Amino acid sequence: MSLSPATGADPDTLVVSGWSTASPYGLGAEPFTEGVRENRTAVRADDGTADLGPYERAGRVPNFDIRTVLGRKGTRAMDRATALAVATAGLLLEQAGPGLAQDHPEAVGMVLGTGHGSVQSIMDFTRDSLTGEKPFHVDPALFPNTVMNRAAGQSAIWHTLRGPNTTVAGGAVTGLLALNYATRLLRQRHCEAVLCGAVEEFSAERAWLEYRARTGGPHRQPAGPLGEGCALFLLEPLGRARAHGRSALAVLGGARFIAFADPERADEALGRAVTEALKEADVRPEEVGLLVPSDSGGPLGAREDAALAGIFGEHRPDRLRLRRLTGDCGAAAASLQLAGALTAPADRPVLVTSLDPDGQTGAVVLRTGTA
């Protein structure tokens, strides 16, 4: 492979060349960046406009009305998670330029992570089938919202993306898994560019499920406020990004995922994932300038902190604790962590880590602003 004479960078190096979010700070990368840099909380008290379930505060995308944002056509039966994904994809494609999807729609894929899809849609549809006069007395237009890949499929249809379309689910680690899946699609030449990330909606139904799950055992996360959001990234080879006038915001350095069966050994699993990811990226611990942990709190969060302390020792990189600003965004949490990494000053390696109580750990190394 030929190298760029200007930077020595391999044009096949995979880079993030664009990103956008729908977050508790609002729609778009700009309000998210401002909120994170100001260290401003986006978790708000109940204002009476939404049922927060057992919680008094939540990190909801403000003023997000589906028909106002996306229009009336095609949105009558659209669930909130799908709408968040469709809106975020539209913002990212607008930023990338009209040629990304229109010229060669089959060259652009989508990998979208989710927890369960739309929990509210699943529970509403199930309730209607149980409480109606007949089990089949349900609204058929709502059934697609109960399928896990609804958001990914609808986003691709809405924006004419005809490349590979994949849905990934992996708890809190979902966003990192989606990024890793997207890199494999590109390296195996299944497409030329990928929109990848994750989405999670807030609903009273999800709030109650999360609350019961968190308070059900000693190794669960604290029952803190929930959040919602979507973060999507444009991942493509460096050469393609430059050919279309897009700069590299970050280079994907390394990624590792390790499972654990015993929660007491979660720190060992994460430590191994971080060590191997740094080695793959050819980054020494003392070179890392920013840590973006999952910051889950409780016993699991303590094990994450212990694993990082064991690796970095006396080196104290800056640390972005995003969850306390946005709430627990579930499956979208790790993607929002990646977005948080992109808000930091450039030209330094960033480590993003995630731990899920069901037994998964993940670590991703990015080099921001270096290509």
Disulfide bonds with the S-S distance in Angstrom:
none
